[in-house]
Amino acid sequence: MDISDNLVDLLMQIIHRIGVRAERKIEKEILNDLRRVSNKYGILFNMAQTAIEHPEGI
């Protein structure tokens, strides 16, 4: 019984670590993609300006 409980705990820890690593990797890839976008501040400014001018949407 103790062995199976320990194995289940170990499996849960491994699954948690895999999930955390996957999240970190995805966040890094998204940030790298965002850094590569040219004129991103202009695009974000236009989006914010449009959202303010049309709060109900277009």
PQR file of N, CA, C, O and H, with PARSE charges and radii, in Angstrom:
ATOM      1  N   MET A   1       0.824  -1.188   0.000 -0.4000 1.5000
ATOM      2  CA  MET A   1       0.000   0.000   0.000 -0.0000 2.0000
ATOM      3  C   MET A   1       0.874   1.259   0.000  0.5500 1.7000
ATOM      4  O   MET A   1       0.606   2.201  -0.747 -0.5500 1.4000
ATOM      5  N   ASP A   2       1.915   1.276   0.835 -0.4000 1.5000
ATOM      6  CA  ASP A   2       2.808   2.438   0.885 -0.0000 2.0000
ATOM      7  C   ASP A   2       3.539   2.633  -0.438  0.5500 1.7000
ATOM      8  O   ASP A   2       3.740   3.760  -0.891 -0.5500 1.4000
ATOM      9  H   ASP A   2       2.133   0.512   1.442  0.4000 1.0000
ATOM     10  N   ILE A   3       3.932   1.521  -1.048 -0.4000 1.5000
ATOM     11  CA  ILE A   3       4.660   1.615  -2.319 -0.0000 2.0000
ATOM     12  C   ILE A   3       3.761   2.226  -3.393  0.5500 1.7000
ATOM     13  O   ILE A   3       4.201   3.092  -4.149 -0.5500 1.4000
ATOM     14  H   ILE A   3       3.769   0.606  -0.680  0.4000 1.0000
ATOM     15  N   SER A   4       2.515   1.785  -3.464 -0.4000 1.5000
ATOM     16  CA  SER A   4       1.615   2.332  -4.481 -0.0000 2.0000
ATOM     17  C   SER A   4       1.312   3.804  -4.202  0.5500 1.7000
ATOM     18  O   SER A   4       1.212   4.599  -5.137 -0.5500 1.4000
ATOM     19  H   SER A   4       2.157   1.081  -2.849  0.4000 1.0000
ATOM     20  N   ASP A   5       1.166   4.174  -2.934 -0.4000 1.5000
ATOM     21  CA  ASP A   5       0.942   5.584  -2.598 -0.0000 2.0000
ATOM     22  C   ASP A   5       2.137   6.441  -3.004  0.5500 1.7000
ATOM     23  O   ASP A   5       1.970   7.535  -3.542 -0.5500 1.4000
ATOM     24  H   ASP A   5       1.248   3.528  -2.175  0.4000 1.0000
ATOM     25  N   ASN A   6       3.325   5.945  -2.747 -0.4000 1.5000
ATOM     26  CA  ASN A   6       4.535   6.673  -3.132 -0.0000 2.0000
ATOM     27  C   ASN A   6       4.661   6.792  -4.640  0.5500 1.7000
ATOM     28  O   ASN A   6       5.073   7.833  -5.153 -0.5500 1.4000
ATOM     29  H   ASN A   6       3.461   5.055  -2.310  0.4000 1.0000
ATOM     30  N   LEU A   7       4.307   5.724  -5.354 -0.4000 1.5000
ATOM     31  CA  LEU A   7       4.366   5.774  -6.818 -0.0000 2.0000
ATOM     32  C   LEU A   7       3.364   6.784  -7.378  0.5500 1.7000
ATOM     33  O   LEU A   7       3.673   7.518  -8.317 -0.5500 1.4000
ATOM     34  H   LEU A   7       3.972   4.879  -4.937  0.4000 1.0000
ATOM     35  N   VAL A   8       2.176   6.816  -6.804 -0.4000 1.5000
ATOM     36  CA  VAL A   8       1.165   7.779  -7.255 -0.0000 2.0000
ATOM     37  C   VAL A   8       1.638   9.197  -6.973  0.5500 1.7000
ATOM     38  O   VAL A   8       1.496  10.076  -7.823 -0.5500 1.4000
ATOM     39  H   VAL A   8       1.925   6.219  -6.041  0.4000 1.0000
ATOM     40  N   ASP A   9       2.197   9.430  -5.792 -0.4000 1.5000
ATOM     41  CA  ASP A   9       2.725  10.763  -5.470 -0.0000 2.0000
ATOM     42  C   ASP A   9       3.837  11.166  -6.434  0.5500 1.7000
ATOM     43  O   ASP A   9       3.881  12.306  -6.897 -0.5500 1.4000
ATOM     44  H   ASP A   9       2.312   8.716  -5.101  0.4000 1.0000
ATOM     45  N   LEU A  10       4.717  10.243  -6.728 -0.4000 1.5000
ATOM     46  CA  LEU A  10       5.807  10.519  -7.667 -0.0000 2.0000
ATOM     47  C   LEU A  10       5.271  10.831  -9.055  0.5500 1.7000
ATOM     48  O   LEU A  10       5.752  11.749  -9.719 -0.5500 1.4000
ATOM     49  H   LEU A  10       4.681   9.318  -6.351  0.4000 1.0000
ATOM     50  N   LEU A  11       4.277  10.070  -9.491 -0.4000 1.5000
ATOM     51  CA  LEU A  11       3.677  10.318 -10.801 -0.0000 2.0000
ATOM     52  C   LEU A  11       3.014  11.689 -10.849  0.5500 1.7000
ATOM     53  O   LEU A  11       3.125  12.395 -11.852 -0.5500 1.4000
ATOM     54  H   LEU A  11       3.886   9.324  -8.952  0.4000 1.0000
ATOM     55  N   MET A  12       2.337  12.067  -9.793 -0.4000 1.5000
ATOM     56  CA  MET A  12       1.702  13.387  -9.747 -0.0000 2.0000
ATOM     57  C   MET A  12       2.739  14.504  -9.794  0.5500 1.7000
ATOM     58  O   MET A  12       2.517  15.522 -10.449 -0.5500 1.4000
ATOM     59  H   MET A  12       2.247  11.493  -8.979  0.4000 1.0000
ATOM     60  N   GLN A  13       3.866  14.329  -9.108 -0.4000 1.5000
ATOM     61  CA  GLN A  13       4.934  15.333  -9.141 -0.0000 2.0000
ATOM     62  C   GLN A  13       5.512  15.452 -10.547  0.5500 1.7000
ATOM     63  O   GLN A  13       5.765  16.559 -11.024 -0.5500 1.4000
ATOM     64  H   GLN A  13       4.046  13.502  -8.576  0.4000 1.0000
ATOM     65  N   ILE A  14       5.719  14.330 -11.204 -0.4000 1.5000
ATOM     66  CA  ILE A  14       6.275  14.336 -12.565 -0.0000 2.0000
ATOM     67  C   ILE A  14       5.314  15.039 -13.516  0.5500 1.7000
ATOM     68  O   ILE A  14       5.744  15.853 -14.333 -0.5500 1.4000
ATOM     69  H   ILE A  14       5.514  13.431 -10.817  0.4000 1.0000
ATOM     70  N   ILE A  15       4.033  14.740 -13.425 -0.4000 1.5000
ATOM     71  CA  ILE A  15       3.042  15.375 -14.293 -0.0000 2.0000
ATOM     72  C   ILE A  15       2.994  16.877 -14.043  0.5500 1.7000
ATOM     73  O   ILE A  15       2.880  17.663 -14.983 -0.5500 1.4000
ATOM     74  H   ILE A  15       3.684  14.078 -12.761  0.4000 1.0000
ATOM     75  N   HIS A  16       3.080  17.274 -12.784 -0.4000 1.5000
ATOM     76  CA  HIS A  16       3.077  18.706 -12.455 -0.0000 2.0000
ATOM     77  C   HIS A  16       4.297  19.400 -13.065  0.5500 1.7000
ATOM     78  O   HIS A  16       4.172  20.479 -13.642 -0.5500 1.4000
ATOM     79  H   HIS A  16       3.173  16.635 -12.020  0.4000 1.0000
ATOM     80  N   ARG A  17       5.466  18.790 -12.939 -0.4000 1.5000
ATOM     81  CA  ARG A  17       6.692  19.378 -13.501 -0.0000 2.0000
ATOM     82  C   ARG A  17       6.593  19.509 -15.015  0.5500 1.7000
ATOM     83  O   ARG A  17       7.013  20.516 -15.585 -0.5500 1.4000
ATOM     84  H   ARG A  17       5.568  17.913 -12.470  0.4000 1.0000
ATOM     85  N   ILE A  18       6.041  18.496 -15.662 -0.4000 1.5000
ATOM     86  CA  ILE A  18       5.885  18.549 -17.120 -0.0000 2.0000
ATOM     87  C   ILE A  18       4.977  19.714 -17.494  0.5500 1.7000
ATOM     88  O   ILE A  18       5.267  20.448 -18.439 -0.5500 1.4000
ATOM     89  H   ILE A  18       5.700  17.678 -15.199  0.4000 1.0000
ATOM     90  N   GLY A  19       3.875  19.888 -16.757 -0.4000 1.5000
ATOM     91  CA  GLY A  19       2.958  20.992 -17.036 -0.0000 2.0000
ATOM     92  C   GLY A  19       3.610  22.344 -16.848  0.5500 1.7000
ATOM     93  O   GLY A  19       3.417  23.249 -17.660 -0.5500 1.4000
ATOM     94  H   GLY A  19       3.640  19.292 -15.989  0.4000 1.0000
ATOM     95  N   VAL A  20       4.382  22.489 -15.780 -0.4000 1.5000
ATOM     96  CA  VAL A  20       5.059  23.765 -15.506 -0.0000 2.0000
ATOM     97  C   VAL A  20       6.078  24.071 -16.594  0.5500 1.7000
ATOM     98  O   VAL A  20       6.165  25.205 -17.063 -0.5500 1.4000
ATOM     99  H   VAL A  20       4.539  21.754 -15.120  0.4000 1.0000
ATOM    100  N   ARG A  21       6.846  23.069 -16.995 -0.4000 1.5000
ATOM    101  CA  ARG A  21       7.835  23.281 -18.062 -0.0000 2.0000
ATOM    102  C   ARG A  21       7.167  23.658 -19.371  0.5500 1.7000
ATOM    103  O   ARG A  21       7.650  24.532 -20.091 -0.5500 1.4000
ATOM    104  H   ARG A  21       6.775  22.147 -16.614  0.4000 1.0000
ATOM    105  N   ALA A  22       6.053  23.000 -19.683 -0.4000 1.5000
ATOM    106  CA  ALA A  22       5.337  23.307 -20.922 -0.0000 2.0000
ATOM    107  C   ALA A  22       4.825  24.740 -20.905  0.5500 1.7000
ATOM    108  O   ALA A  22       4.922  25.442 -21.912 -0.5500 1.4000
ATOM    109  H   ALA A  22       5.661  22.291 -19.098  0.4000 1.0000
ATOM    110  N   GLU A  23       4.278  25.186 -19.771 -0.4000 1.5000
ATOM    111  CA  GLU A  23       3.788  26.560 -19.671 -0.0000 2.0000
ATOM    112  C   GLU A  23       4.917  27.559 -19.855  0.5500 1.7000
ATOM    113  O   GLU A  23       4.754  28.555 -20.560 -0.5500 1.4000
ATOM    114  H   GLU A  23       4.198  24.616 -18.954  0.4000 1.0000
ATOM    115  N   ARG A  24       6.057  27.304 -19.230 -0.4000 1.5000
ATOM    116  CA  ARG A  24       7.201  28.218 -19.368 -0.0000 2.0000
ATOM    117  C   ARG A  24       7.678  28.277 -20.809  0.5500 1.7000
ATOM    118  O   ARG A  24       8.003  29.352 -21.313 -0.5500 1.4000
ATOM    119  H   ARG A  24       6.189  26.495 -18.658  0.4000 1.0000
ATOM    120  N   LYS A  25       7.723  27.137 -21.470 -0.4000 1.5000
ATOM    121  CA  LYS A  25       8.193  27.096 -22.852 -0.0000 2.0000
ATOM    122  C   LYS A  25       7.239  27.875 -23.755  0.5500 1.7000
ATOM    123  O   LYS A  25       7.679  28.623 -24.628 -0.5500 1.4000
ATOM    124  H   LYS A  25       7.460  26.264 -21.060  0.4000 1.0000
ATOM    125  N   ILE A  26       5.952  27.701 -23.550 -0.4000 1.5000
ATOM    126  CA  ILE A  26       4.970  28.414 -24.369 -0.0000 2.0000
ATOM    127  C   ILE A  26       5.063  29.915 -24.119  0.5500 1.7000
ATOM    128  O   ILE A  26       5.010  30.704 -25.063 -0.5500 1.4000
ATOM    129  H   ILE A  26       5.595  27.093 -22.841  0.4000 1.0000
ATOM    130  N   GLU A  27       5.200  30.316 -22.855 -0.4000 1.5000
ATOM    131  CA  GLU A  27       5.332  31.742 -22.550 -0.0000 2.0000
ATOM    132  C   GLU A  27       6.555  32.340 -23.224  0.5500 1.7000
ATOM    133  O   GLU A  27       6.487  33.445 -23.762 -0.5500 1.4000
ATOM    134  H   GLU A  27       5.243  29.675 -22.089  0.4000 1.0000
ATOM    135  N   LYS A  28       7.678  31.619 -23.201 -0.4000 1.5000
ATOM    136  CA  LYS A  28       8.891  32.116 -23.854 -0.0000 2.0000
ATOM    137  C   LYS A  28       8.686  32.260 -25.354  0.5500 1.7000
ATOM    138  O   LYS A  28       9.114  33.251 -25.946 -0.5500 1.4000
ATOM    139  H   LYS A  28       7.733  30.721 -22.764  0.4000 1.0000
ATOM    140  N   GLU A  29       8.034  31.277 -25.976 -0.4000 1.5000
ATOM    141  CA  GLU A  29       7.807  31.342 -27.418 -0.0000 2.0000
ATOM    142  C   GLU A  29       6.896  32.508 -27.773  0.5500 1.7000
ATOM    143  O   GLU A  29       7.129  33.196 -28.767 -0.5500 1.4000
ATOM    144  H   GLU A  29       7.687  30.472 -25.495  0.4000 1.0000
ATOM    145  N   ILE A  30       5.863  32.736 -26.973 -0.4000 1.5000
ATOM    146  CA  ILE A  30       4.956  33.856 -27.241 -0.0000 2.0000
ATOM    147  C   ILE A  30       5.690  35.179 -27.093  0.5500 1.7000
ATOM    148  O   ILE A  30       5.524  36.075 -27.920 -0.5500 1.4000
ATOM    149  H   ILE A  30       5.673  32.177 -26.166  0.4000 1.0000
ATOM    150  N   LEU A  31       6.502  35.311 -26.047 -0.4000 1.5000
ATOM    151  CA  LEU A  31       7.256  36.552 -25.856 -0.0000 2.0000
ATOM    152  C   LEU A  31       8.250  36.770 -26.984  0.5500 1.7000
ATOM    153  O   LEU A  31       8.422  37.899 -27.442 -0.5500 1.4000
ATOM    154  H   LEU A  31       6.637  34.583 -25.375  0.4000 1.0000
ATOM    155  N   ASN A  32       8.905  35.715 -27.437 -0.4000 1.5000
ATOM    156  CA  ASN A  32       9.840  35.855 -28.558 -0.0000 2.0000
ATOM    157  C   ASN A  32       9.116  36.268 -29.828  0.5500 1.7000
ATOM    158  O   ASN A  32       9.619  37.097 -30.587 -0.5500 1.4000
ATOM    159  H   ASN A  32       8.766  34.797 -27.065  0.4000 1.0000
ATOM    160  N   ASP A  33       7.945  35.702 -30.066 -0.4000 1.5000
ATOM    161  CA  ASP A  33       7.165  36.092 -31.237 -0.0000 2.0000
ATOM    162  C   ASP A  33       6.735  37.545 -31.139  0.5500 1.7000
ATOM    163  O   ASP A  33       6.732  38.260 -32.142 -0.5500 1.4000
ATOM    164  H   ASP A  33       7.537  35.028 -29.450  0.4000 1.0000
ATOM    165  N   LEU A  34       6.373  37.988 -29.949 -0.4000 1.5000
ATOM    166  CA  LEU A  34       5.945  39.373 -29.764 -0.0000 2.0000
ATOM    167  C   LEU A  34       7.108  40.327 -30.011  0.5500 1.7000
ATOM    168  O   LEU A  34       6.917  41.415 -30.556 -0.5500 1.4000
ATOM    169  H   LEU A  34       6.375  37.407 -29.135  0.4000 1.0000
ATOM    170  N   ARG A  35       8.296  39.927 -29.616 -0.4000 1.5000
ATOM    171  CA  ARG A  35       9.467  40.782 -29.834 -0.0000 2.0000
ATOM    172  C   ARG A  35       9.778  40.945 -31.309  0.5500 1.7000
ATOM    173  O   ARG A  35      10.331  41.968 -31.713 -0.5500 1.4000
ATOM    174  H   ARG A  35       8.451  39.044 -29.174  0.4000 1.0000
ATOM    175  N   ARG A  36       9.435  39.958 -32.118 -0.4000 1.5000
ATOM    176  CA  ARG A  36       9.761  39.984 -33.548 -0.0000 2.0000
ATOM    177  C   ARG A  36       8.798  40.833 -34.371  0.5500 1.7000
ATOM    178  O   ARG A  36       9.105  41.173 -35.513 -0.5500 1.4000
ATOM    179  H   ARG A  36       8.986  39.127 -31.789  0.4000 1.0000
ATOM    180  N   VAL A  37       7.638  41.182 -33.812 -0.4000 1.5000
ATOM    181  CA  VAL A  37       6.639  41.937 -34.561 -0.0000 2.0000
ATOM    182  C   VAL A  37       7.152  43.348 -34.785  0.5500 1.7000
ATOM    183  O   VAL A  37       7.499  44.052 -33.837 -0.5500 1.4000
ATOM    184  H   VAL A  37       7.389  40.906 -32.884  0.4000 1.0000
ATOM    185  N   SER A  38       7.197  43.755 -36.046 -0.4000 1.5000
ATOM    186  CA  SER A  38       7.647  45.114 -36.337 -0.0000 2.0000
ATOM    187  C   SER A  38       6.484  46.080 -36.130  0.5500 1.7000
ATOM    188  O   SER A  38       5.332  45.752 -36.414 -0.5500 1.4000
ATOM    189  H   SER A  38       6.915  43.183 -36.816  0.4000 1.0000
ATOM    190  N   ASN A  39       6.796  47.261 -35.638 -0.4000 1.5000
ATOM    191  CA  ASN A  39       5.826  48.326 -35.369 -0.0000 2.0000
ATOM    192  C   ASN A  39       4.753  47.866 -34.386  0.5500 1.7000
ATOM    193  O   ASN A  39       3.595  48.265 -34.505 -0.5500 1.4000
ATOM    194  H   ASN A  39       7.732  47.527 -35.408  0.4000 1.0000
ATOM    195  N   LYS A  40       5.130  47.028 -33.413 -0.4000 1.5000
ATOM    196  CA  LYS A  40       4.134  46.508 -32.475 -0.0000 2.0000
ATOM    197  C   LYS A  40       3.511  47.612 -31.631  0.5500 1.7000
ATOM    198  O   LYS A  40       2.333  47.532 -31.282 -0.5500 1.4000
ATOM    199  H   LYS A  40       6.071  46.704 -33.317  0.4000 1.0000
ATOM    200  N   TYR A  41       4.290  48.647 -31.295 -0.4000 1.5000
ATOM    201  CA  TYR A  41       3.728  49.722 -30.489 -0.0000 2.0000
ATOM    202  C   TYR A  41       2.708  50.524 -31.295  0.5500 1.7000
ATOM    203  O   TYR A  41       1.698  50.968 -30.748 -0.5500 1.4000
ATOM    204  H   TYR A  41       5.247  48.712 -31.578  0.4000 1.0000
ATOM    205  N   GLY A  42       2.959  50.707 -32.561 -0.4000 1.5000
ATOM    206  CA  GLY A  42       1.990  51.381 -33.421 -0.0000 2.0000
ATOM    207  C   GLY A  42       0.707  50.591 -33.545  0.5500 1.7000
ATOM    208  O   GLY A  42      -0.388  51.152 -33.509 -0.5500 1.4000
ATOM    209  H   GLY A  42       3.780  50.345 -33.005  0.4000 1.0000
ATOM    210  N   ILE A  43       0.846  49.287 -33.691 -0.4000 1.5000
ATOM    211  CA  ILE A  43      -0.325  48.417 -33.796 -0.0000 2.0000
ATOM    212  C   ILE A  43      -1.122  48.451 -32.493  0.5500 1.7000
ATOM    213  O   ILE A  43      -2.347  48.573 -32.514 -0.5500 1.4000
ATOM    214  H   ILE A  43       1.735  48.831 -33.721  0.4000 1.0000
ATOM    215  N   LEU A  44      -0.428  48.343 -31.363 -0.4000 1.5000
ATOM    216  CA  LEU A  44      -1.111  48.384 -30.071 -0.0000 2.0000
ATOM    217  C   LEU A  44      -1.784  49.729 -29.844  0.5500 1.7000
ATOM    218  O   LEU A  44      -2.885  49.790 -29.296 -0.5500 1.4000
ATOM    219  H   LEU A  44       0.567  48.244 -31.346  0.4000 1.0000
ATOM    220  N   PHE A  45      -1.125  50.814 -30.266 -0.4000 1.5000
ATOM    221  CA  PHE A  45      -1.725  52.141 -30.125 -0.0000 2.0000
ATOM    222  C   PHE A  45      -2.996  52.240 -30.955  0.5500 1.7000
ATOM    223  O   PHE A  45      -4.012  52.748 -30.481 -0.5500 1.4000
ATOM    224  H   PHE A  45      -0.231  50.765 -30.711  0.4000 1.0000
ATOM    225  N   ASN A  46      -2.944  51.757 -32.192 -0.4000 1.5000
ATOM    226  CA  ASN A  46      -4.130  51.790 -33.053 -0.0000 2.0000
ATOM    227  C   ASN A  46      -5.270  50.957 -32.468  0.5500 1.7000
ATOM    228  O   ASN A  46      -6.434  51.353 -32.536 -0.5500 1.4000
ATOM    229  H   ASN A  46      -2.119  51.344 -32.578  0.4000 1.0000
ATOM    230  N   MET A  47      -4.931  49.813 -31.900 -0.4000 1.5000
ATOM    231  CA  MET A  47      -5.964  48.978 -31.287 -0.0000 2.0000
ATOM    232  C   MET A  47      -6.599  49.685 -30.094  0.5500 1.7000
ATOM    233  O   MET A  47      -7.820  49.663 -29.937 -0.5500 1.4000
ATOM    234  H   MET A  47      -3.986  49.492 -31.844  0.4000 1.0000
ATOM    235  N   ALA A  48      -5.782  50.308 -29.260 -0.4000 1.5000
ATOM    236  CA  ALA A  48      -6.300  51.018 -28.100 -0.0000 2.0000
ATOM    237  C   ALA A  48      -7.148  52.218 -28.525  0.5500 1.7000
ATOM    238  O   ALA A  48      -8.206  52.468 -27.948 -0.5500 1.4000
ATOM    239  H   ALA A  48      -4.791  50.325 -29.388  0.4000 1.0000
ATOM    240  N   GLN A  49      -6.689  52.946 -29.517 -0.4000 1.5000
ATOM    241  CA  GLN A  49      -7.426  54.112 -30.004 -0.0000 2.0000
ATOM    242  C   GLN A  49      -8.777  53.692 -30.579  0.5500 1.7000
ATOM    243  O   GLN A  49      -9.791  54.341 -30.323 -0.5500 1.4000
ATOM    244  H   GLN A  49      -5.829  52.743 -29.985  0.4000 1.0000
ATOM    245  N   THR A  50      -8.792  52.626 -31.343 -0.4000 1.5000
ATOM    246  CA  THR A  50     -10.041  52.129 -31.916 -0.0000 2.0000
ATOM    247  C   THR A  50     -10.980  51.643 -30.820  0.5500 1.7000
ATOM    248  O   THR A  50     -12.188  51.863 -30.903 -0.5500 1.4000
ATOM    249  H   THR A  50      -7.968  52.098 -31.551  0.4000 1.0000
ATOM    250  N   ALA A  51     -10.447  50.990 -29.803 -0.4000 1.5000
ATOM    251  CA  ALA A  51     -11.287  50.517 -28.700 -0.0000 2.0000
ATOM    252  C   ALA A  51     -11.922  51.689 -27.952  0.5500 1.7000
ATOM    253  O   ALA A  51     -13.064  51.596 -27.502 -0.5500 1.4000
ATOM    254  H   ALA A  51      -9.465  50.811 -29.736  0.4000 1.0000
ATOM    255  N   ILE A  52     -11.186  52.786 -27.819 -0.4000 1.5000
ATOM    256  CA  ILE A  52     -11.716  53.964 -27.130 -0.0000 2.0000
ATOM    257  C   ILE A  52     -12.779  54.646 -27.994  0.5500 1.7000
ATOM    258  O   ILE A  52     -13.816  55.074 -27.486 -0.5500 1.4000
ATOM    259  H   ILE A  52     -10.258  52.862 -28.184  0.4000 1.0000
ATOM    260  N   GLU A  53     -12.519  54.746 -29.295 -0.4000 1.5000
ATOM    261  CA  GLU A  53     -13.458  55.428 -30.196 -0.0000 2.0000
ATOM    262  C   GLU A  53     -14.730  54.623 -30.408  0.5500 1.7000
ATOM    263  O   GLU A  53     -15.795  55.202 -30.627 -0.5500 1.4000
ATOM    264  H   GLU A  53     -11.677  54.398 -29.707  0.4000 1.0000
ATOM    265  N   HIS A  54     -14.640  53.311 -30.348 -0.4000 1.5000
ATOM    266  CA  HIS A  54     -15.791  52.438 -30.597 -0.0000 2.0000
ATOM    267  C   HIS A  54     -15.927  51.430 -29.453  0.5500 1.7000
ATOM    268  O   HIS A  54     -15.620  50.253 -29.642 -0.5500 1.4000
ATOM    269  H   HIS A  54     -13.775  52.841 -30.170  0.4000 1.0000
ATOM    270  N   PRO A  55     -16.382  51.865 -28.266 -0.5600 1.5000
ATOM    271  CA  PRO A  55     -16.427  50.963 -27.124  0.2800 2.0000
ATOM    272  C   PRO A  55     -17.403  49.784 -27.311  0.5500 1.7000
ATOM    273  O   PRO A  55     -17.250  48.742 -26.673 -0.5500 1.4000
ATOM    274  N   GLU A  56     -18.388  49.955 -28.174 -0.4000 1.5000
ATOM    275  CA  GLU A  56     -19.339  48.867 -28.419 -0.0000 2.0000
ATOM    276  C   GLU A  56     -18.824  47.883 -29.463  0.5500 1.7000
ATOM    277  O   GLU A  56     -19.427  46.831 -29.676 -0.5500 1.4000
ATOM    278  H   GLU A  56     -18.512  50.802 -28.693  0.4000 1.0000
ATOM    279  N   GLY A  57     -17.739  48.212 -30.098 -0.4000 1.5000
ATOM    280  CA  GLY A  57     -17.162  47.353 -31.138 -0.0000 2.0000
ATOM    281  C   GLY A  57     -17.458  47.896 -32.516  0.5500 1.7000
ATOM    282  O   GLY A  57     -18.208  48.858 -32.680 -0.5500 1.4000
ATOM    283  H   GLY A  57     -17.249  49.066 -29.925  0.4000 1.0000
ATOM    284  N   ILE A  58     -16.861  47.266 -33.495 -0.4000 1.5000
ATOM    285  CA  ILE A  58     -17.058  47.707 -34.886 -0.0000 2.0000
ATOM    286  C   ILE A  58     -17.942  46.704 -35.589  0.5500 1.7000
ATOM    287  O   ILE A  58     -18.244  46.869 -36.771 -0.5500 1.4000
ATOM    288  H   ILE A  58     -16.252  46.484 -33.362  0.4000 1.0000
TER
END
